[in-house]
């Protein structure tokens, strides 16, 4: 997955939790990128995991739940020309 191509974002309040989940996803062959969450959805210094496929999102959320790792929220990214919108995914 390229750096700017994510379709889903899982936001964490802890950098450690996001880094741990990125490593966990990598071990399960789920393509993801760990980076800072956009200010539009996380006003403080939150970290995020970006995923490109919906099936990967479901698998990632299952692994997070099994690992009992807290996360703040999940967003779907919508790109329109140069504008980006984030829609919260209800779980």
Backbone atoms as SQL, in Angstrom:
CREATE TABLE atoms (id INTEGER PRIMARY KEY, chain TEXT, resi INTEGER, resn TEXT, atom TEXT, x REAL, y REAL, z REAL);
INSERT INTO atoms VALUES
  (1, 'A', 1, 'UNK', 'N', 0.859, -1.183, 0.000),
  (2, 'A', 1, 'UNK', 'CA', 0.000, 0.000, 0.000),
  (3, 'A', 1, 'UNK', 'C', 0.895, 1.232, 0.000),
  (4, 'A', 2, 'UNK', 'N', 0.578, 2.185, -0.826),
  (5, 'A', 2, 'UNK', 'CA', 1.319, 3.437, -0.873),
  (6, 'A', 2, 'UNK', 'C', 0.937, 4.323, 0.311),
  (7, 'A', 3, 'UNK', 'N', 1.789, 5.261, 0.659),
  (8, 'A', 3, 'UNK', 'CA', 1.623, 6.101, 1.834),
  (9, 'A', 3, 'UNK', 'C', 0.278, 6.833, 1.883),
  (10, 'A', 4, 'UNK', 'N', -0.220, 7.350, 0.798),
  (11, 'A', 4, 'UNK', 'CA', -1.453, 8.131, 0.822),
  (12, 'A', 4, 'UNK', 'C', -2.683, 7.413, 0.307),
  (13, 'A', 5, 'UNK', 'N', -2.638, 6.092, 0.211),
  (14, 'A', 5, 'UNK', 'CA', -3.726, 5.368, -0.433),
  (15, 'A', 5, 'UNK', 'C', -4.711, 4.698, 0.517),
  (16, 'A', 6, 'UNK', 'N', -4.623, 4.915, 1.794),
  (17, 'A', 6, 'UNK', 'CA', -5.518, 4.247, 2.728),
  (18, 'A', 6, 'UNK', 'C', -6.977, 4.601, 2.492),
  (19, 'A', 7, 'UNK', 'N', -7.852, 3.669, 2.781),
  (20, 'A', 7, 'UNK', 'CA', -9.288, 3.904, 2.647),
  (21, 'A', 7, 'UNK', 'C', -9.960, 3.946, 4.017),
  (22, 'A', 8, 'UNK', 'N', -9.352, 3.303, 5.013),
  (23, 'A', 8, 'UNK', 'CA', -9.888, 3.275, 6.372),
  (24, 'A', 8, 'UNK', 'C', -8.802, 3.682, 7.360),
  (25, 'A', 9, 'UNK', 'N', -9.232, 4.305, 8.448),
  (26, 'A', 9, 'UNK', 'CA', -8.310, 4.730, 9.504),
  (27, 'A', 9, 'UNK', 'C', -8.838, 4.218, 10.837),
  (28, 'A', 10, 'UNK', 'N', -7.973, 3.581, 11.596),
  (29, 'A', 10, 'UNK', 'CA', -8.285, 3.208, 12.975),
  (30, 'A', 10, 'UNK', 'C', -7.441, 4.127, 13.852),
  (31, 'A', 11, 'UNK', 'N', -8.096, 4.922, 14.687),
  (32, 'A', 11, 'UNK', 'CA', -7.413, 5.925, 15.499),
  (33, 'A', 11, 'UNK', 'C', -7.194, 5.395, 16.920),
  (34, 'A', 12, 'UNK', 'N', -5.972, 5.576, 17.408),
  (35, 'A', 12, 'UNK', 'CA', -5.594, 5.155, 18.752),
  (36, 'A', 12, 'UNK', 'C', -5.155, 6.376, 19.554),
  (37, 'A', 13, 'UNK', 'N', -5.428, 6.370, 20.855),
  (38, 'A', 13, 'UNK', 'CA', -4.975, 7.460, 21.713),
  (39, 'A', 13, 'UNK', 'C', -3.546, 7.222, 22.194),
  (40, 'A', 14, 'UNK', 'N', -3.059, 6.022, 22.019),
  (41, 'A', 14, 'UNK', 'CA', -1.711, 5.667, 22.463),
  (42, 'A', 14, 'UNK', 'C', -0.844, 5.308, 21.256),
  (43, 'A', 15, 'UNK', 'N', 0.321, 5.941, 21.149),
  (44, 'A', 15, 'UNK', 'CA', 1.256, 5.599, 20.089),
  (45, 'A', 15, 'UNK', 'C', 1.694, 4.146, 20.209),
  (46, 'A', 16, 'UNK', 'N', 1.885, 3.688, 21.430),
  (47, 'A', 16, 'UNK', 'CA', 2.308, 2.307, 21.664),
  (48, 'A', 16, 'UNK', 'C', 1.268, 1.318, 21.134),
  (49, 'A', 17, 'UNK', 'N', -0.019, 1.577, 21.398),
  (50, 'A', 17, 'UNK', 'CA', -1.070, 0.678, 20.923),
  (51, 'A', 17, 'UNK', 'C', -1.094, 0.615, 19.393),
  (52, 'A', 18, 'UNK', 'N', -0.966, 1.765, 18.745),
  (53, 'A', 18, 'UNK', 'CA', -0.984, 1.788, 17.279),
  (54, 'A', 18, 'UNK', 'C', 0.217, 1.044, 16.709),
  (55, 'A', 19, 'UNK', 'N', 1.378, 1.252, 17.294),
  (56, 'A', 19, 'UNK', 'CA', 2.575, 0.565, 16.815),
  (57, 'A', 19, 'UNK', 'C', 2.447, -0.944, 17.027),
  (58, 'A', 20, 'UNK', 'N', 1.944, -1.341, 18.180),
  (59, 'A', 20, 'UNK', 'CA', 1.742, -2.764, 18.475),
  (60, 'A', 20, 'UNK', 'C', 0.782, -3.396, 17.457),
  (61, 'A', 21, 'UNK', 'N', -0.303, -2.710, 17.158),
  (62, 'A', 21, 'UNK', 'CA', -1.288, -3.243, 16.213),
  (63, 'A', 21, 'UNK', 'C', -0.704, -3.305, 14.812),
  (64, 'A', 22, 'UNK', 'N', 0.088, -2.327, 14.418),
  (65, 'A', 22, 'UNK', 'CA', 0.716, -2.395, 13.102),
  (66, 'A', 22, 'UNK', 'C', 1.584, -3.653, 12.986),
  (67, 'A', 23, 'UNK', 'N', 2.351, -3.937, 14.019),
  (68, 'A', 23, 'UNK', 'CA', 3.182, -5.144, 14.009),
  (69, 'A', 23, 'UNK', 'C', 2.317, -6.413, 13.976),
  (70, 'A', 24, 'UNK', 'N', 1.242, -6.418, 14.737),
  (71, 'A', 24, 'UNK', 'CA', 0.321, -7.559, 14.755),
  (72, 'A', 24, 'UNK', 'C', -0.294, -7.784, 13.370),
  (73, 'A', 25, 'UNK', 'N', -0.708, -6.715, 12.721),
  (74, 'A', 25, 'UNK', 'CA', -1.307, -6.824, 11.394),
  (75, 'A', 25, 'UNK', 'C', -0.279, -7.327, 10.377),
  (76, 'A', 26, 'UNK', 'N', 0.938, -6.853, 10.496),
  (77, 'A', 26, 'UNK', 'CA', 1.996, -7.296, 9.593),
  (78, 'A', 26, 'UNK', 'C', 2.223, -8.799, 9.728),
  (79, 'A', 27, 'UNK', 'N', 2.195, -9.305, 10.973),
  (80, 'A', 27, 'UNK', 'CA', 2.378, -10.740, 11.203),
  (81, 'A', 27, 'UNK', 'C', 1.232, -11.563, 10.618),
  (82, 'A', 28, 'UNK', 'N', 0.070, -10.937, 10.441),
  (83, 'A', 28, 'UNK', 'CA', -1.089, -11.623, 9.853),
  (84, 'A', 28, 'UNK', 'C', -1.281, -11.245, 8.383),
  (85, 'A', 29, 'UNK', 'N', -0.240, -10.692, 7.772),
  (86, 'A', 29, 'UNK', 'CA', -0.239, -10.342, 6.343),
  (87, 'A', 29, 'UNK', 'C', -1.335, -9.360, 5.952),
  (88, 'A', 30, 'UNK', 'N', -1.612, -8.417, 6.837),
  (89, 'A', 30, 'UNK', 'CA', -2.573, -7.349, 6.535),
  (90, 'A', 30, 'UNK', 'C', -1.767, -6.089, 6.223),
  (91, 'A', 31, 'UNK', 'N', -1.948, -5.570, 5.030),
  (92, 'A', 31, 'UNK', 'CA', -1.217, -4.396, 4.572),
  (93, 'A', 31, 'UNK', 'C', -1.726, -3.148, 5.295),
  (94, 'A', 32, 'UNK', 'N', -0.847, -2.480, 6.038),
  (95, 'A', 32, 'UNK', 'CA', -1.251, -1.299, 6.802),
  (96, 'A', 32, 'UNK', 'C', -0.088, -0.324, 6.915),
  (97, 'A', 33, 'UNK', 'N', -0.417, 0.909, 7.278),
  (98, 'A', 33, 'UNK', 'CA', 0.589, 1.943, 7.505),
  (99, 'A', 33, 'UNK', 'C', 0.281, 2.622, 8.837),
  (100, 'A', 34, 'UNK', 'N', 1.310, 2.800, 9.638),
  (101, 'A', 34, 'UNK', 'CA', 1.217, 3.489, 10.931),
  (102, 'A', 34, 'UNK', 'C', 1.682, 4.923, 10.718),
  (103, 'A', 35, 'UNK', 'N', 0.858, 5.888, 11.105),
  (104, 'A', 35, 'UNK', 'CA', 1.262, 7.295, 11.048),
  (105, 'A', 35, 'UNK', 'C', 0.326, 8.127, 11.912),
  (106, 'A', 36, 'UNK', 'N', 0.632, 9.390, 12.004),
  (107, 'A', 36, 'UNK', 'CA', -0.169, 10.314, 12.813),
  (108, 'A', 36, 'UNK', 'C', -1.575, 10.448, 12.220),
  (109, 'A', 37, 'UNK', 'N', -2.560, 10.515, 13.093),
  (110, 'A', 37, 'UNK', 'CA', -3.942, 10.697, 12.641),
  (111, 'A', 37, 'UNK', 'C', -4.142, 12.136, 12.150),
  (112, 'A', 38, 'UNK', 'N', -4.972, 12.338, 11.134),
  (113, 'A', 38, 'UNK', 'CA', -5.229, 13.692, 10.638),
  (114, 'A', 38, 'UNK', 'C', -5.898, 14.562, 11.710),
  (115, 'A', 39, 'UNK', 'N', -5.568, 15.831, 11.728),
  (116, 'A', 39, 'UNK', 'CA', -6.151, 16.761, 12.710),
  (117, 'A', 39, 'UNK', 'C', -7.667, 16.877, 12.573),
  (118, 'A', 40, 'UNK', 'N', -8.178, 16.626, 11.407),
  (119, 'A', 40, 'UNK', 'CA', -9.629, 16.730, 11.184),
  (120, 'A', 40, 'UNK', 'C', -10.411, 15.709, 12.006),
  (121, 'A', 41, 'UNK', 'N', -9.774, 14.609, 12.395),
  (122, 'A', 41, 'UNK', 'CA', -10.490, 13.573, 13.151),
  (123, 'A', 41, 'UNK', 'C', -9.912, 13.327, 14.537),
  (124, 'A', 42, 'UNK', 'N', -8.713, 13.815, 14.803),
  (125, 'A', 42, 'UNK', 'CA', -8.081, 13.606, 16.108),
  (126, 'A', 42, 'UNK', 'C', -7.283, 14.851, 16.457),
  (127, 'A', 43, 'UNK', 'N', -7.801, 15.642, 17.333),
  (128, 'A', 43, 'UNK', 'CA', -7.209, 16.941, 17.626),
  (129, 'A', 43, 'UNK', 'C', -5.906, 16.877, 18.428),
  (130, 'A', 44, 'UNK', 'N', -5.690, 15.819, 19.162),
  (131, 'A', 44, 'UNK', 'CA', -4.444, 15.730, 19.920),
  (132, 'A', 44, 'UNK', 'C', -3.443, 14.872, 19.153),
  (133, 'A', 45, 'UNK', 'N', -2.406, 14.458, 19.805),
  (134, 'A', 45, 'UNK', 'CA', -1.326, 13.694, 19.162),
  (135, 'A', 45, 'UNK', 'C', -1.671, 12.219, 19.064),
  (136, 'A', 46, 'UNK', 'N', -2.711, 11.902, 18.357),
  (137, 'A', 46, 'UNK', 'CA', -3.138, 10.509, 18.213),
  (138, 'A', 46, 'UNK', 'C', -2.432, 9.861, 17.030),
  (139, 'A', 47, 'UNK', 'N', -2.283, 8.549, 17.126),
  (140, 'A', 47, 'UNK', 'CA', -1.702, 7.770, 16.042),
  (141, 'A', 47, 'UNK', 'C', -2.808, 6.981, 15.357),
  (142, 'A', 48, 'UNK', 'N', -2.510, 6.527, 14.148),
  (143, 'A', 48, 'UNK', 'CA', -3.532, 5.808, 13.383),
  (144, 'A', 48, 'UNK', 'C', -2.902, 4.705, 12.550),
  (145, 'A', 49, 'UNK', 'N', -3.739, 3.745, 12.233),
  (146, 'A', 49, 'UNK', 'CA', -3.391, 2.683, 11.308),
  (147, 'A', 49, 'UNK', 'C', -4.277, 2.880, 10.078),
  (148, 'A', 50, 'UNK', 'N', -3.660, 2.959, 8.916),
  (149, 'A', 50, 'UNK', 'CA', -4.373, 3.126, 7.658),
  (150, 'A', 50, 'UNK', 'C', -4.448, 1.776, 6.951),
  (151, 'A', 51, 'UNK', 'N', -5.632, 1.432, 6.482),
  (152, 'A', 51, 'UNK', 'CA', -5.868, 0.182, 5.762),
  (153, 'A', 51, 'UNK', 'C', -6.515, 0.508, 4.418),
  (154, 'A', 52, 'UNK', 'N', -6.253, -0.323, 3.410),
  (155, 'A', 52, 'UNK', 'CA', -6.797, -0.018, 2.088),
  (156, 'A', 52, 'UNK', 'C', -8.007, -0.863, 1.708),
  (157, 'A', 53, 'UNK', 'N', -8.237, -1.986, 2.390),
  (158, 'A', 53, 'UNK', 'CA', -9.324, -2.884, 1.996),
  (159, 'A', 53, 'UNK', 'C', -10.304, -3.107, 3.139),
  (160, 'A', 54, 'UNK', 'N', -11.587, -3.185, 2.795),
  (161, 'A', 54, 'UNK', 'CA', -12.613, -3.395, 3.810),
  (162, 'A', 54, 'UNK', 'C', -12.450, -4.749, 4.498),
  (163, 'A', 55, 'UNK', 'N', -12.065, -5.776, 3.747),
  (164, 'A', 55, 'UNK', 'CA', -11.865, -7.094, 4.365),
  (165, 'A', 55, 'UNK', 'C', -10.711, -7.043, 5.376),
  (166, 'A', 56, 'UNK', 'N', -9.681, -6.230, 5.086),
  (167, 'A', 56, 'UNK', 'CA', -8.586, -6.067, 6.033),
  (168, 'A', 56, 'UNK', 'C', -9.045, -5.327, 7.290),
  (169, 'A', 57, 'UNK', 'N', -9.962, -4.375, 7.121),
  (170, 'A', 57, 'UNK', 'CA', -10.500, -3.649, 8.266),
  (171, 'A', 57, 'UNK', 'C', -11.198, -4.604, 9.218),
  (172, 'A', 58, 'UNK', 'N', -12.042, -5.474, 8.687),
  (173, 'A', 58, 'UNK', 'CA', -12.777, -6.417, 9.535),
  (174, 'A', 58, 'UNK', 'C', -11.830, -7.374, 10.248),
  (175, 'A', 59, 'UNK', 'N', -10.836, -7.851, 9.544),
  (176, 'A', 59, 'UNK', 'CA', -9.862, -8.758, 10.142),
  (177, 'A', 59, 'UNK', 'C', -9.034, -8.027, 11.211),
  (178, 'A', 60, 'UNK', 'N', -8.656, -6.785, 10.919),
  (179, 'A', 60, 'UNK', 'CA', -7.884, -5.990, 11.877),
  (180, 'A', 60, 'UNK', 'C', -8.688, -5.730, 13.149),
  (181, 'A', 61, 'UNK', 'N', -9.961, -5.374, 12.996),
  (182, 'A', 61, 'UNK', 'CA', -10.796, -5.115, 14.166),
  (183, 'A', 61, 'UNK', 'C', -10.981, -6.372, 15.005),
  (184, 'A', 62, 'UNK', 'N', -11.052, -7.509, 14.345),
  (185, 'A', 62, 'UNK', 'CA', -11.156, -8.780, 15.068),
  (186, 'A', 62, 'UNK', 'C', -9.881, -9.042, 15.881),
  (187, 'A', 63, 'UNK', 'N', -8.718, -8.785, 15.279),
  (188, 'A', 63, 'UNK', 'CA', -7.442, -8.973, 15.985),
  (189, 'A', 63, 'UNK', 'C', -7.304, -7.990, 17.146),
  (190, 'A', 64, 'UNK', 'N', -7.748, -6.760, 16.946),
  (191, 'A', 64, 'UNK', 'CA', -7.701, -5.749, 18.008),
  (192, 'A', 64, 'UNK', 'C', -8.587, -6.169, 19.173),
  (193, 'A', 65, 'UNK', 'N', -9.769, -6.665, 18.845),
  (194, 'A', 65, 'UNK', 'CA', -10.703, -7.118, 19.885),
  (195, 'A', 65, 'UNK', 'C', -10.117, -8.297, 20.661),
  (196, 'A', 66, 'UNK', 'N', -9.523, -9.257, 19.942),
  (197, 'A', 66, 'UNK', 'CA', -8.917, -10.413, 20.600),
  (198, 'A', 66, 'UNK', 'C', -7.773, -9.994, 21.513),
  (199, 'A', 67, 'UNK', 'N', -7.019, -8.983, 21.072),
  (200, 'A', 67, 'UNK', 'CA', -5.887, -8.503, 21.858),
  (201, 'A', 67, 'UNK', 'C', -6.266, -7.525, 22.946),
  (202, 'A', 68, 'UNK', 'N', -7.550, -7.158, 22.999),
  (203, 'A', 68, 'UNK', 'CA', -8.067, -6.219, 23.994),
  (204, 'A', 68, 'UNK', 'C', -7.296, -4.893, 24.000),
  (205, 'A', 69, 'UNK', 'N', -7.019, -4.408, 22.807),
  (206, 'A', 69, 'UNK', 'CA', -6.317, -3.138, 22.651),
  (207, 'A', 69, 'UNK', 'C', -7.353, -2.046, 22.401),
  (208, 'A', 70, 'UNK', 'N', -7.389, -1.017, 23.250),
  (209, 'A', 70, 'UNK', 'CA', -8.382, 0.043, 23.066),
  (210, 'A', 70, 'UNK', 'C', -8.040, 0.946, 21.877),
  (211, 'A', 71, 'UNK', 'N', -9.069, 1.347, 21.154),
  (212, 'A', 71, 'UNK', 'CA', -8.899, 2.312, 20.065),
  (213, 'A', 71, 'UNK', 'C', -9.984, 3.362, 20.212),
  (214, 'A', 72, 'UNK', 'N', -9.767, 4.499, 19.599),
  (215, 'A', 72, 'UNK', 'CA', -10.693, 5.616, 19.747),
  (216, 'A', 72, 'UNK', 'C', -11.864, 5.513, 18.774),
  (217, 'A', 73, 'UNK', 'N', -11.574, 5.347, 17.475),
  (218, 'A', 73, 'UNK', 'CA', -12.635, 5.294, 16.474),
  (219, 'A', 73, 'UNK', 'C', -12.095, 4.787, 15.144),
  (220, 'A', 74, 'UNK', 'N', -13.027, 4.550, 14.221),
  (221, 'A', 74, 'UNK', 'CA', -12.692, 4.090, 12.879),
  (222, 'A', 74, 'UNK', 'C', -13.361, 5.030, 11.885),
  (223, 'A', 75, 'UNK', 'N', -12.623, 5.412, 10.846),
  (224, 'A', 75, 'UNK', 'CA', -13.144, 6.318, 9.826),
  (225, 'A', 75, 'UNK', 'C', -12.913, 5.736, 8.442),
  (226, 'A', 76, 'UNK', 'N', -13.836, 6.055, 7.534),
  (227, 'A', 76, 'UNK', 'CA', -13.644, 5.749, 6.122),
  (228, 'A', 76, 'UNK', 'C', -13.254, 7.048, 5.432),
  (229, 'A', 77, 'UNK', 'N', -12.269, 6.962, 4.543),
  (230, 'A', 77, 'UNK', 'CA', -11.772, 8.142, 3.843),
  (231, 'A', 77, 'UNK', 'C', -12.470, 8.242, 2.490),
  (232, 'A', 78, 'UNK', 'N', -13.002, 9.423, 2.200),
  (233, 'A', 78, 'UNK', 'CA', -13.613, 9.700, 0.899),
  (234, 'A', 78, 'UNK', 'C', -12.813, 10.827, 0.255),
  (235, 'A', 79, 'UNK', 'N', -12.301, 10.581, -0.944),
  (236, 'A', 79, 'UNK', 'CA', -11.509, 11.583, -1.656),
  (237, 'A', 79, 'UNK', 'C', -12.307, 12.110, -2.843),
  (238, 'A', 80, 'UNK', 'N', -12.417, 13.435, -2.927),
  (239, 'A', 80, 'UNK', 'CA', -13.100, 14.105, -4.028),
  (240, 'A', 80, 'UNK', 'C', -12.143, 15.150, -4.583),
  (241, 'A', 81, 'UNK', 'N', -11.575, 14.890, -5.750),
  (242, 'A', 81, 'UNK', 'CA', -10.557, 15.760, -6.336),
  (243, 'A', 81, 'UNK', 'C', -9.471, 16.027, -5.295),
  (244, 'A', 82, 'UNK', 'N', -9.380, 17.250, -4.793),
  (245, 'A', 82, 'UNK', 'CA', -8.346, 17.567, -3.789),
  (246, 'A', 82, 'UNK', 'C', -8.908, 17.614, -2.371),
  (247, 'A', 83, 'UNK', 'N', -10.187, 17.331, -2.213),
  (248, 'A', 83, 'UNK', 'CA', -10.825, 17.393, -0.907),
  (249, 'A', 83, 'UNK', 'C', -10.921, 15.991, -0.301),
  (250, 'A', 84, 'UNK', 'N', -10.671, 15.911, 0.999),
  (251, 'A', 84, 'UNK', 'CA', -10.767, 14.643, 1.714),
  (252, 'A', 84, 'UNK', 'C', -11.792, 14.792, 2.825),
  (253, 'A', 85, 'UNK', 'N', -12.716, 13.831, 2.903),
  (254, 'A', 85, 'UNK', 'CA', -13.700, 13.793, 3.977),
  (255, 'A', 85, 'UNK', 'C', -13.549, 12.499, 4.738),
  (256, 'A', 86, 'UNK', 'N', -13.831, 12.550, 6.035),
  (257, 'A', 86, 'UNK', 'CA', -13.736, 11.371, 6.896),
  (258, 'A', 86, 'UNK', 'C', -15.115, 11.071, 7.453),
  (259, 'A', 87, 'UNK', 'N', -15.576, 9.870, 7.224),
  (260, 'A', 87, 'UNK', 'CA', -16.879, 9.441, 7.726),
  (261, 'A', 87, 'UNK', 'C', -16.657, 8.386, 8.802),
  (262, 'A', 88, 'UNK', 'N', -17.205, 8.650, 9.979),
  (263, 'A', 88, 'UNK', 'CA', -17.049, 7.714, 11.087),
  (264, 'A', 88, 'UNK', 'C', -17.806, 6.429, 10.777),
  (265, 'A', 89, 'UNK', 'N', -17.144, 5.300, 11.001),
  (266, 'A', 89, 'UNK', 'CA', -17.745, 3.988, 10.769),
  (267, 'A', 89, 'UNK', 'C', -18.359, 3.529, 12.076),
  (268, 'A', 90, 'UNK', 'N', -19.644, 3.229, 12.054),
  (269, 'A', 90, 'UNK', 'CA', -20.327, 2.759, 13.254),
  (270, 'A', 90, 'UNK', 'C', -20.114, 1.259, 13.396),
  (271, 'A', 91, 'UNK', 'N', -19.646, 0.874, 14.549),
  (272, 'A', 91, 'UNK', 'CA', -19.351, -0.550, 14.783),
  (273, 'A', 91, 'UNK', 'C', -20.385, -1.182, 15.646);
